[in-house]
Amino acid sequence: MKLVAVLSSLFSVLIVAALPLFAVASGAPAVASQEIAVTIDPPRHEITGDTRIVFAPGTRSVRLRLAKTARIESVRCGGRDLPFTFRSGAIDMELPQGENSVAISFRAGFNDQVSRHPAAGEDPSYGVNAAIGSEGTFLGGGALWYPLPEQVPARRKIAVTAPAGIEAVTFGARLSRETSGGTTRSVWQEERPVGGLSLCAGPYLVEERKAAGITLYSYFYRDNAGLAPRYLDAAARYLALYQELFGPYPFEKFAIVENFFPTGYGFPSFTLLGGSVIRLPFIVDTSLPHEIAHSWWGNGIDVDLSEGNWCEGLVTYLADYLLKERRSQSEAVEYRRQLLIDYASLVTPENDFPLSAFVSRNDPASRAIGYGKAAMVFHMIRSRIGDQAFFGALKDVVRQRMYRAASWSDLLNAFTRASGKDLSDIRSLIERTGGARLSLGDARSRRQEAGWQVTGTVRQSPPYFAQDVPLRLETSAGARTRLVAVAARDAAGFELAAPGEPQRLLLDPDAEIFRILAPGEIPATVNSIKGSGNLIGVITRNCRADQGSFRAFLASLSQGKAGIVDEAALRPEQAAAHDLLFCGIPGDLSLLPPGAEPPAGEAAPADSLRFTVLQRRTPAGGVFALFEPGSQAAAAQYGPKVTHYGKYGDLFFSGGANRRKATAAPADAGVVSRFPQ
């Protein structure tokens, strides 16, 4: 599977789009069709079913996948029982000469436990692969809940029966839906099947409409049913936008379906969002368009993983970023800058890897690489070739690769064909770890007869990357921007003509290129703590949380392995050499890193929590943070929320909600030169 992150300033919602469950076996028999009929039994946490699979003529050896815990009731071919083996989730059989279809009856139980208090993290499933119960049913394709051929069928049809009032939804067009005789039954059919089926069911209230030439559905629980019109309106709006940008929508329907636990998933033709997620006011304009874009990129066009997973970065760029850009350029600049800050804060030499090795998100660093760095790569391509070539190339890829797989090379070749531009240097950002580390050097201004001239160098630290670096010169007569070509070496000189007296020279001020930010460009934030490689947790005498709660808080920040010491045991040399996270205000301020000062103020009220991250003003740099719960209950209530505010460095929670979020401005040392010099 692949992860799609939808980031917001308040909350991180994980969307998962379907990938093939396993590599197609070389020489696996083609599948003409598969029909599946299942009955859901929530009280027993069980599913029973029958499937008929038609293979290509001449097929003999057949292998199917099914959950290891399932029970096979019968396997029949040509009206007779067919010998088979079922070991380690694999069903193997030999079809008789002249026969090319097989019918299988099966039964399986699924009851993964859903946590009532899921921990913060990067796992979009919360450990639930399949569950059938009174609250609802979720059967992910990875659970192998029905016999799955090695090749995706050319056509697929599924009928789902459940107790009356329990509505089911899966891939494809809904052919029928009825309730009678104490059961509710629906039938679904795919004309162009994609991947392995996932299925959801629950006591849904269903709404339907047509928009942008597409059938839209909402499957919401009663408590959220009032939100259905808003979601359907938004789906219609974003489907129209993306059809204009990419071409025809590739599936038979689009449905917004509510899940009974707080996760987000994306599948071909529907998105599955937890009830608590649906109620968040920003989701309709963040997660929803993100998932609609995935209908083309990742679901309609699969990912050739031999060169890495490109679709997460592309959809992040085409949904999360592009919609901000359409609202305002300032939002776009801030979003790009935040991608660079996240990468610099979360990715270290120890956890870095190239985009060509990215498969899915599993921790904050992999998100910053597979989503953030990749989105910046697409921005650099678009900036270089222009909108017409960029979106024209995407349309060409849709026409040529729909229902097939595409690689980074396929995309780069399409952009090159559409623009005639050489993009070979972009490949280094895909195939290599890291990025350029740039700074300004020797910037000087001088008066000339016709105006002013500014000279200097753009310095680069190893490893070297070749790229065009934007420089903005601010003068008394206005500002102008110029691209300076920096080859794969340590420095490039430049000369800039200035129409007025120079005031400031800024390197890449609008975050137009992917690069590794200098320490002076990175604010102290929650992500600085999440990305620390040498963090120590320190328990002070006024810490109002027990060690278990403090340990859980560290784990929520991806620092579960960090050491914990009492304040009395923290040595000055130890404090100077590590990033520090204090529970409470230290009693002995001399133990704080040199130059650091805690915020002034009284202890946090009982129903509140303060969290502050501060930059260490020392040559060694680094950060330290203060975790100040007003009580043990406040630590439990608000502590897990902090991780969702990654770009902020000053947080305050009370009364059940966030009351303050802010970030101190960075110093911008090394990328800003001020004149006269």
N, C-alpha and C positions, 0 to 999 in steps of 0.2 A: 504494500500500500504506500501511498505518498501523502505527505502532510502538506496542508495548505494553512498557513497561518494568517489570521486576520487580526492585525494589531490595532489597538485603539489606546488612547491615553488612559482609559479607565479599566480595561479588561482585555484579556487575551482569549479569543475563542478559536478553537482548533477545528479546522475543516479537513476532512480526509476524503480524497477522491480515489476512486478505485483504480488499481493497477492489476495486471495479471497476477493470479495467485501463485503460479509457478511457471517456470519457463516451459514453453511448448516443446515436447520431446521431438527430437529429430525423427522424421518419418512417421509421426503419430497419424493415425487414420483421420481423414476428414469426416466431419459430422454434418449430415444434411439437415437434421432437425432434432429437437428434443422437446418433448411435452412432459410437464411435471404437474402432478395434482397432489396437494398436501392438505392435511387437516391439523389445525392447531388446538391443543388441549391445555389451556393455561393452568387449571388446577393440578395437573400431573407434570407440568413443565415439559411437555412432550410434543413431538410432531410425528405423524405417520404419513406415508406418502407412496406414490407410484410414479415411475417415470418410464417413458418409452423413447429410446434413442435409435435414430436411423443413421447408419454409417454409409460411407461411399461404397458402391458395389465392389465386391472382391475383398472387403476387409475380413481379416481372420483374427489376428491377435488384438485384444482390446484391454486397455487399462483405464479404470475410473478411480476417482478419489472420493472418499467418504469419511466422515468423522470416525476416529478409531473406536469411540464408544458406541457407535451405532450398531443396530442389529439388522441383518438382511433377512427378510422373511422369505423371499423367493427370487430366483433369476430364471426367466423363461425366454425361449427363442423358438419361433415356429410352432407355438402351442405346446411346447414340451419343456420340462425342467432342463436347465443347462448347467453343467458342472462349473464351479468357480472356486477361487480362493480369495480370502479376505484377510490380509495381514498388514498391520501397521498403517491402516488407512488406505490401502490399495486393493481394489477389486480387479482380479485378473481372470480372463476367460478366453476361450477360443470359439469363434462362431462357426457353425457347420457350413460346409460348402453350399453356396447358393443363398445363404441367409445373410442379411445385412442389418437386422434390427434386433433389439433386446429389450425386454420389459423387466423392471426390477421393483420389488416392493420392499420398503425399508421402514425403520422406526428408530428414533433417536431422542434422547433427553438433553435439554440445555438449561442450566440454571446457574450461570455465573452470578456471583453476588455483587449487587450494586451498592457501593459505599454511600452512606448518608452524608458523610463529610469528606468528600474526595480531596486528597492533598493536591496542592498546586504542583504543576510539573508539565512536561512536554508530551506525556502519553495521552493521545486523544481518546483512547478507549476506556480509561480508568480501570483497565484490567478486565473489561467485559467484551468478550468476543461473540457470545450468544447467550440469550436469556429469554425464557418463556415464562410468563407469570401473569398474575391478576392485574398488575400495573400496566403491562404492555409486553410486546414481543420485539426483540431485536435479534436478527440472525444475519451476522456479517458473512460475506463471501468466504473469508478466511476460516470460518468455522466448519466449512464443508458439510453443510446441513442437508445436501441432496447429492446424489451421484454425479460427479463432475467429470466430463470428458477432458482429455488432454488438449483437444482443439475446441475453440469456441464454435458452437453450432451456427450454420448459416441462417437458421430460423429457430425461434424458441417461443414456447407458450407455457404459461403457468396458471393453474387454477388454485385458489386458496379458499378453504372453508374454515370457519371459526364460529364460536358461539354467537348467537344473535347480538348485534350491536357492536361486535368487534370487527372493525374495518381493516383490511390489509392493503398494502401498497408495495409494489416492486417495480422492476424495470419495464419499459415498454408502454404501449397504449392500453388503456382500460377498455376491454371489449364489452364487458357487462358487469353489473353489480346488483345484487338482490338479497332480500332477507325473507325467509320463509321456513316454516317447520322448525323453528328454534335455531336456525343457523344463518349466518351471513356469508355470501359467496361472491367472489370477484374473479374475473378472468383477464389476464394480461398477455400481450403478444408483442414481441420485438421483430421488426423486419431486418434490422442490422444489429444483432446482439454484440455486446461488448463485455468482456471479462466474465467473472463469476457472479451469480445473482446474490443480492442481499434482499432481505424481506423485513418489513416492519408491520406491526399490527397493534391496535389499541382501540379504546372506546371513542373513536374520533367523530367529530362533527365535520362533514365534508362540504366544501364549497367548490364551485366550478365556474369557469368562464373562458371565453376565447379572446385572445389578444395577440396582436402581431402575427396572426396566422397560426398560433400555437394554442393548444388546450392547456389551461392552467388549473391546478387544483390546490386547495389547502386541506390538510388533514390535521386538525388541531383538537386538543382536549377541550372540554367545555370551558374551563377557566380562562383559556386563551382564545377562544373562538371569536371574541370580539375584535381581535387583532387581525383576523384573516383578510378583511378588505384592504387594509393598509399594505399587507405583504403582497397581495395579488396585484394591487395597483403598481407597487414598486417593481415586481417581477415583469409586468408588462412593459414598464418604462425601460428597464435595463435590457430586456430581450430585444427591444427595438433598436437600442443604441448599439448593441454588440452585433446584431445582424447587419447593421449598416457598416460597421467596421470590419467584420470578418466574413460575412456571407451567411447563407441560410442556417438556421438552428438545426443541429444534426439528429435530434431525437423526436419521439412521437408526442411527448408531453413535457411539462415541467411542473413539479409538485413541491410544495413546501410542507414538510411533514414534521410533526412534533415527536420528540423522543422523551422517554420517561426518566432519563438520567442526563445530567447537564453536559452533554458533549455536542459536537457538530461533525457531521459527515457529509460528503458529497458523492453522489453516485450518478451514473448515466440516467438522466431524466428526472432526478429528484434530489433535494437536499434534506437532510435530517438534522434538526436543531433541537436541543433540549428545551424544555419548557422555561427554565430559568433564563436561558439564553434568549429565547424569543421575546421575553418581556423587556430585555435591555433596549432602551430607546434607539441606540445608534446601530443596532444590528441590521435593520432593514436597509441601511445605506452603506454598510461595510461588508459584513459576511455574505449577505444575499447577492450583491453584484459580483463579489469575488467568486462565489460558487457558480453563478450563471456563466461567467467567463470560462470557468473550468469545463463547461459543457463542450467547448471547442478544444481547449488546450489541456490535455490530460485524460479526458474521458472520450471525446470524439476522436482526437488524434492522440494515440498512445505515445509513451516515452520509450525510445530506444535507450536503455540504460547502459549500453556499452560505452557511451560517452558522457554519462551522468544525466541526472534528472533536471532538465531545463524548465519544465512547465511551472514549477513553484515560483521561480523568479519572474517568469513572463506574466503569470496571472497576478502576482503582486504588483507588477508594473502597470498592467492593463486595467486593474480594478482599484486596489488600494491607492496607488499613486495617481493614476490618470484622472480619477474623479476629483482628487484634491487639486490637481493642476487646472481642471476645468472650472473650479470654484475661484481660485486665485493663485497668482504666481508666488505670493508669499507662503501660502500653504505648501506649494510644491517644493520650494527651496527648503523649508523646514523639514519636510518629509525626507528629502534626499540627505540633508545633513544628519538627520537622526539615524538613517541607515548606516552612515559612516561612523557615527558615534557608537552605535550598537556593536558594529564589527570591532572597532578599536577597544571597546570595553570588555567584550565577551570572548574574543578569539585570541588565543595565545599560540606561540610556536608549537606547543605540545598538543593542542587540540585542533589545529588548522588542517585543512585538506583542500585539494583543488576542486573546482566545480565539476570537473569530469569524474570525480569520485562521489559526488553527492547522490544519495538515493532518497532519503527521507529525513525529516526532522526528528531528533531524539533528545536534544538538549538545547540550551540557549545558543551555544556556539554554532551548532549545525543550522539553526534557524538563521543566524546572522550571515552565514555563508550561503546556504542554498536558496534563501529568499532575498536577503538584503544585497549581498554582493552580486547575485545574478540579476536582480532588478536594476542595479547600477550599470551593469554591462549592457543591458537592453537600452537604457537611457543613453549611454555613450554611442551606441549604434544609431539610434534615432537622431541624436544631435548631429551626427556626422552626415547621414544620408538624407535627412529631411523627412517630413511627415508623409509626403506622397509615396516615396519609395518604401518607407518603413511599413505603412499599413497596406500598401499594394503587395509587398512581399508576403505579409501575413495572409492576405486573401489567396495568393498563389499557393501557399503551403496548405491552406484549407482545401482548395480545389484538388490538389495533387495527393495529399496524404490522409484525407479523412477516412476513418475506420482502419487506418494503418498506423505504423509507428514512425516517429521522426526523431532525429538526433540533433545535437548541436550543429554538426556539419550541414545537415539539411537546412537548418535555419540560416546559418551563415551564408551558405551558397545562394539561398533565396534573396537575402539582403544584398549580396554582391551583384546578382543578376539584375535586380530591380534598380540599382543605383550606379553600377559600373565602378564603384569605389573599392579600393583595396582594404580589406578588413583583417589582414593577416595578423596585425598586432593585437587585435581583440582576442585571438585564440590563446595568446600567452596568459591572459587573465582567466581563461577557462581551464587551461592545462597546468598552471603553476599555482602554488599557494601564495597567499599574501598579495601585496600590491606595492605601488611606488610609495616611498617615504620622501616627501618633498619639503623644501624650505627656501626662503629667500635669503640671498647673501649679497653683500657689497652694494646695496642699492644707494645710488647717488643721483642728485639732481643738479643741473647747472643751467644758467641763463644763456640763451643764444639770441642772435639778432632777430630771428623769426619766432621766438617763443622760448620754450623750455625743452630740455632733454633729460630723460631718466635712463640710467644704465644699471646693470646688475647681473646677477646670475640666479638661475633656479638650480638649487643643489639637490642631489639625490643620493640617498644612502643605499647600500646594497640590501637586498638584491635589486638589480636595475630593470626597469621597464621602459619601453619607448611609448610615448604618448604626447598629445598636444595638451599643454597646460594653460588654462585661462588665467590671465592677469588683468586686474582692473586697476586703472590709475585714476584716482580722484584728484581733481584740480579745482582751482578757483573758477574756472570756466566750464565745469562739468566733468563728467566721468566718461572714460572710454575703455573698452575691453579688447584685448588682443590675445590670440593663441600663440604660445611659444612652443616650438617643437623641441621636445626633450628626448634625445636618443637614449639608448640603453647604456648610459655611462654616468659619471658622477656629477656633471654640471653642464649647463647650457647658458651661454651669455645672451643678453638681450639689450636692445636699445628702443626706447619708446619716445615718440614726439608728444609733447604735452601742449595743449592749446592755452593753458593758463598755469599759474604757479602750482606745482605739485604739492599735495597735502598728504595723501596716503597711497600706498601700493599694496594691493591685496592679492594673495595667491588663491585661486579657485574659491572666491568668496560665496558663490552660490551652489557649491557642492555639485559641480557638473561632471566630475570624473571620479572613478573609484580609486581611492588611495588610502594609505594608512595615516590617520590623523596624528599630528604631533601631540605630545602630552599636554601642551598648553592649549590645544583646541578642544580637549575633552572635558566636559563638566563632570563633577563628582555626582554620581547618580546611583540608584539602586542597581543598575546594570554593572556599575563599577565593582560593587560587592559580588554580584553573581559571577563576574569574570575574573575575580582575584584568584591567583594561583598560590598565595601564601597567607591566607586569612587565618587569624586566631580569634576565637570568641572569648570575651573576658566578662566574668560575672562579678559585678561590684557589690558592695554591701547594701546598696539601696535598690538593687534589682528586684522588681516586683513580679517576677516569673520564676518558677522552679526550673531546675536544670533540664528536665524533660521537655518543657515547653520551649525553652531557649534552643535546645537541640532541634526540635521540630521546626522552629523558625529558621534556623540555619539551613535545614534540609529544603525548606520551601524556596530558598534562594540558591538552590543547587550547590550548597556548601555543607552537605551532611557529613562530609569527612573532615571538616575543619576541626582542629584541636580546640578544647575549651579549658581555660585556666581560671582560677580565682584571681581577683585583682592583687591580693597580697603576694601571689606567687609570680606575677608578671615582672620580669627583670627589664631595666631600661634598655639594654642592648637588644633584648628580644622584641620590645615594643618598636624600636627604631628599624628593625629588619623586616617587619611584617605589616600587612594591612590588619587593622583591628576593628572588631565589632563589639562594642561594650553593651552589656545589658545594664542600664542605669547610668548615672553620671559618676565617673571615677571620683573617689575621695581624694586620691593623691594625684593632682594634676601634673606633677612632674613625670608621671609614668606615660603621659600622652606623648606622641611623636613631637619632636621639636617644631615650633612654629604653629602648632595646632591649638585652637581654642574652642571649647564647647560652647554652644549657644547659651546665653543667659536666660534665666527664667525659673519659675517654681516647678516643683514636681508635677507631672501630668495628673489630672483628675482621675478618679477611679474608673470611670467609663470613658477612657480615652487612651490613645496611643500616639506617641510622637516617634518619628524615625527620621534621622538626619544623617546625611553623608557629607563629609568635608574633605577638601583637598589638603594634602600635606605640602606645605610650602617649604620643601627641603630639596636639595639636589637629587635625592633618591626618589622623590615623588611618592606616589601611592595615595591611599585614602584610609580614613577611619570613619566609623559610623556609630551612632548612639541609638539604641533600641530602648525606648522608654514606655513600657506599658504602665498604665495607672493601677492595674491589678492583674491577678492571674486570669480572671475572666476576660479582661480586655486583651491580654496577650493571645488567648485562644480565639477570640472573636475577630480581632483586626490583624493579627500577625500574618495569616495566610493571604491577606489582601495585598500586602506590600509588594510582592513579586510582580503583580500586574501593573505596577506603576514604574516600569523599568527606566523611563527617561527622566524621572524626577529625583531630586536629592533632598527635598524637605517635605515631609508628609505629616498630616495630623488627622486622626480619626476620632469621632465622638458621635454619640446619638445614633449609632448604627450606620454611619456614612462617612465618606471622606469630606473633610472640611477645608483642607488646604493642600495644595500641591504646587511646588515651585522648584526651580533649578537655578543655581547660581551661574552667572555667565562665565565662560572660560576666559583665560588671559589672551588667547590667540597668539602667543609667543611663537616666533619663527615663521609666521605666514602673513604678517602685517609689518610693513616698514612705514615709518612716519617721517615726514620731511619738515624742515630742511636737514639734510645730512651731507 
